[in-house]
């Protein structure tokens, strides 16, 4: 019998919704990368910087995020990310898609 790597499946599921999570976090308030990582970790959505930065760059290039530099008391300036109007529209679409997906899974699981 083949061994199923459930952890790998769970990691792929988390990876698929990470961009949605980033937009959701930034819809509440602007944040720099370490704050985003901490919020994801606090929510048990484990992510490392090497995963986060390419996603932030991609979302910025798509016009979903903007950033600004702010001086920091604890070292070099920090890059603060914020969600754009386009990002808010995409987040609304993802909210609907998430609700639809949950409903479909519930329907399948509760037959």
Backbone as numpy.savetxt, mean C-alpha at the origin, in Angstrom:
# Nx Ny Nz CAx CAy CAz Cx Cy Cz
2.64 -36.78 -2.15 1.79 -35.59 -2.15 2.68 -34.35 -2.15
2.34 -33.39 -3.00 3.11 -32.16 -3.10 2.83 -31.26 -1.90
3.89 -30.66 -1.37 3.77 -29.74 -0.25 3.34 -28.37 -0.78
2.33 -27.80 -0.17 1.84 -26.48 -0.56 2.48 -25.44 0.34
3.09 -24.43 -0.27 3.72 -23.37 0.50 2.69 -22.25 0.75
1.96 -22.39 1.84 0.91 -21.44 2.17 1.49 -20.05 2.41
2.68 -19.98 3.02 3.30 -18.68 3.26 3.57 -17.95 1.95
3.96 -18.68 0.92 4.21 -18.06 -0.38 2.90 -17.52 -0.97
1.84 -18.28 -0.85 0.53 -17.83 -1.35 0.10 -16.57 -0.61
0.25 -16.58 0.72 -0.12 -15.40 1.51 0.74 -14.20 1.13
2.03 -14.41 0.88 2.91 -13.31 0.48 2.47 -12.72 -0.86
2.06 -13.57 -1.79 1.59 -13.09 -3.09 0.29 -12.29 -2.94
-0.58 -12.73 -2.04 -1.82 -12.00 -1.80 -1.51 -10.61 -1.24
-0.60 -10.55 -0.25 -0.23 -9.26 0.34 0.40 -8.35 -0.70
1.27 -8.91 -1.53 1.95 -8.13 -2.55 0.95 -7.50 -3.52
-0.10 -8.23 -3.82 -1.11 -7.75 -4.74 -1.92 -6.58 -4.22
-2.02 -6.43 -2.91 -2.84 -5.34 -2.36 -2.00 -4.22 -1.73
-0.69 -4.32 -1.86 0.19 -3.35 -1.23 -0.01 -1.93 -1.77
-0.17 -1.78 -3.06 -0.36 -0.45 -3.63 -1.67 0.17 -3.11
-2.69 -0.65 -2.97 -3.96 -0.21 -2.40 -3.75 0.26 -0.96
-2.98 -0.49 -0.19 -2.70 -0.13 1.20 -1.95 1.20 1.29
-0.99 1.42 0.40 -0.22 2.67 0.41 -1.14 3.86 0.16
-2.00 3.76 -0.84 -2.94 4.84 -1.12 -3.87 5.07 0.07
-4.31 4.00 0.71 -5.20 4.11 1.87 -4.50 4.84 3.02
-3.26 4.50 3.28 -2.50 5.15 4.36 -2.34 6.64 4.07
-1.97 6.96 2.83 -1.71 8.35 2.49 -3.00 9.17 2.34
-4.15 8.50 2.26 -5.41 9.24 2.20 -5.73 9.87 3.55
-5.14 9.34 4.62 -5.35 9.90 5.96 -4.44 11.10 6.23
-3.16 10.97 5.84 -2.21 12.06 6.05 -0.93 11.78 5.27
-0.19 12.84 4.99 1.10 12.70 4.32 2.04 11.91 5.23
2.99 11.22 4.62 3.92 10.41 5.42 5.21 10.20 4.65
6.28 9.95 5.37 7.52 9.54 4.72 7.63 8.02 4.78
8.55 7.48 4.03 8.60 6.03 3.82 8.63 5.22 5.12
9.43 5.65 6.09 9.51 4.89 7.35 8.17 4.86 8.07
7.42 5.96 8.01 6.09 5.99 8.64 5.14 5.03 7.93
5.23 4.98 6.60 4.38 4.06 5.83 4.71 2.62 6.20
6.00 2.31 6.27 6.43 0.96 6.65 5.93 0.61 8.04
6.06 1.55 8.98 5.61 1.28 10.36 4.11 1.04 10.42
3.35 1.81 9.67 1.90 1.62 9.67 1.53 0.26 9.06
2.23 -0.11 8.00 1.99 -1.43 7.40 2.33 -2.55 8.39
3.46 -2.41 9.07 3.87 -3.41 10.05 2.89 -3.48 11.21
2.44 -2.30 11.69 1.46 -2.27 12.78 0.17 -2.99 12.39
-0.14 -2.97 11.11 -1.34 -3.64 10.61 -1.06 -5.08 10.21
0.16 -5.54 10.51 0.61 -6.90 10.20 0.72 -7.15 8.69
0.94 -6.08 7.94 1.23 -6.17 6.51 2.73 -5.93 6.40
3.51 -7.00 6.53 4.96 -6.89 6.60 5.50 -6.49 5.23
6.37 -5.47 5.23 7.00 -5.02 4.00 8.37 -4.45 4.34
9.30 -4.58 3.42 10.64 -4.04 3.62 10.84 -2.84 2.70
11.82 -2.01 3.04 12.07 -0.79 2.26 12.31 -1.11 0.79
13.02 -2.20 0.52 13.33 -2.57 -0.86 12.09 -2.87 -1.69
11.00 -3.20 -1.03 9.72 -3.43 -1.71 8.95 -2.13 -1.83
9.00 -1.30 -0.80 8.19 -0.09 -0.75 8.65 0.98 -1.75
9.94 1.24 -1.80 10.42 2.36 -2.63 10.06 2.23 -4.11
10.21 1.06 -4.73 9.79 0.96 -6.13 8.29 1.21 -6.33
7.46 0.79 -5.36 6.02 1.03 -5.45 5.71 2.52 -5.33
6.37 3.20 -4.41 6.17 4.64 -4.26 6.58 5.38 -5.53
7.70 4.97 -6.11 8.17 5.60 -7.36 7.18 5.35 -8.48
6.70 4.13 -8.61 5.73 3.81 -9.66 4.45 4.62 -9.48
3.95 4.70 -8.24 2.73 5.46 -8.00 2.95 6.95 -8.26
4.13 7.46 -7.94 4.44 8.86 -8.24 4.47 9.08 -9.75
5.11 8.17 -10.48 5.19 8.29 -11.93 3.83 8.18 -12.61
2.90 7.49 -11.97 1.54 7.35 -12.49 0.66 8.55 -12.13
1.21 9.45 -11.33 0.46 10.63 -10.93 -0.45 10.40 -9.74
-0.29 9.27 -9.04 -1.13 8.95 -7.89 -0.61 9.59 -6.62
0.70 9.83 -6.57 1.35 10.41 -5.41 2.19 11.60 -5.82
2.40 12.50 -4.89 3.36 13.60 -5.04 4.26 13.54 -3.80
5.36 14.27 -3.84 6.20 14.32 -2.65 6.81 15.70 -2.49
7.26 15.95 -1.28 7.96 17.20 -0.96 9.05 16.85 0.05
10.08 17.65 0.07 11.16 17.46 1.04 10.90 18.36 2.25
11.10 17.80 3.45 10.99 18.59 4.68 12.21 18.36 5.53
12.68 19.44 6.15 13.80 19.31 7.08 13.39 18.43 8.26
14.37 17.72 8.80 14.11 16.82 9.92 15.01 17.20 11.10
14.47 17.05 12.30 15.27 17.28 13.52 16.26 16.13 13.74
15.94 14.95 13.17 16.75 13.76 13.41 17.61 13.38 12.22
18.16 14.33 11.49 19.05 13.97 10.40 18.71 14.69 9.11
18.94 14.01 8.00 18.74 14.65 6.69 17.26 14.93 6.41
16.99 15.77 5.41 15.59 16.05 5.05 14.85 14.76 4.69
13.55 14.77 4.91 12.71 13.60 4.62 11.80 13.90 3.44
11.58 12.86 2.65 10.67 12.97 1.51 9.28 12.54 1.99
8.36 13.49 2.04 6.99 13.21 2.46 6.12 12.98 1.23
5.39 11.87 1.23 4.50 11.51 0.13 3.08 11.94 0.48
2.34 12.36 -0.54 0.94 12.71 -0.38 0.17 12.14 -1.57
-1.11 11.88 -1.33 -1.96 11.34 -2.40 -2.48 12.51 -3.23
-2.50 12.36 -4.54 -2.99 13.39 -5.45 -4.49 13.19 -5.67
-5.11 14.15 -6.37 -6.53 13.99 -6.72 -6.73 12.74 -7.56
-5.82 12.49 -8.49 -5.91 11.27 -9.31 -5.78 10.04 -8.41
-4.89 10.09 -7.44 -4.72 8.99 -6.51 -5.98 8.74 -5.70
-6.67 9.82 -5.32 -7.92 9.68 -4.56 -9.00 9.02 -5.42
-9.04 9.37 -6.71 -10.02 8.74 -7.61 -9.70 7.25 -7.77
-8.43 6.92 -7.93 -8.04 5.52 -8.06 -8.36 4.77 -6.77
-8.10 5.39 -5.62 -8.41 4.77 -4.34 -9.91 4.47 -4.23
-10.76 5.39 -4.67 -12.21 5.13 -4.65 -12.56 3.91 -5.50
-11.94 3.80 -6.67 -12.18 2.64 -7.53 -11.68 1.36 -6.86
-10.52 1.43 -6.20 -9.98 0.25 -5.52 -10.83 -0.14 -4.32
-11.40 0.86 -3.63 -12.32 0.56 -2.53 -13.51 -0.27 -3.03
-14.06 0.15 -4.17 -15.19 -0.58 -4.76 -14.75 -1.98 -5.21
-13.60 -2.05 -5.85 -13.09 -3.35 -6.31 -12.84 -4.29 -5.14
-12.32 -3.74 -4.03 -12.07 -4.56 -2.84 -13.38 -5.09 -2.27
-14.38 -4.22 -2.16 -15.69 -4.65 -1.64 -16.28 -5.73 -2.53
-16.17 -5.56 -3.85 -16.67 -6.58 -4.79 -15.93 -7.89 -4.61
-14.62 -7.81 -4.47 -13.80 -9.02 -4.31 -14.15 -9.76 -3.03
-14.31 -9.03 -1.94 -14.68 -9.65 -0.67 -16.04 -10.33 -0.80
-16.97 -9.68 -1.47 -18.31 -10.26 -1.66 -18.23 -11.55 -2.48
-17.41 -11.55 -3.52 -17.26 -12.75 -4.35 -16.65 -13.89 -3.53
-15.61 -13.59 -2.78 -14.97 -14.63 -1.95 -15.96 -15.17 -0.92
-16.70 -14.27 -0.28 -17.72 -14.70 0.69 -18.74 -15.61 0.04
-19.16 -15.26 -1.17 -20.15 -16.05 -1.89 -19.60 -17.45 -2.18
-18.36 -17.50 -2.64 -17.74 -18.79 -2.95 -17.54 -19.61 -1.68
-17.06 -18.98 -0.62 -16.75 -19.71 0.62 -18.00 -20.17 1.36
-19.10 -19.48 1.17 -20.31 -19.77 1.96 -21.39 -20.47 1.16
-21.02 -21.20 0.13 -21.99 -21.95 -0.66 -22.59 -23.08 0.16
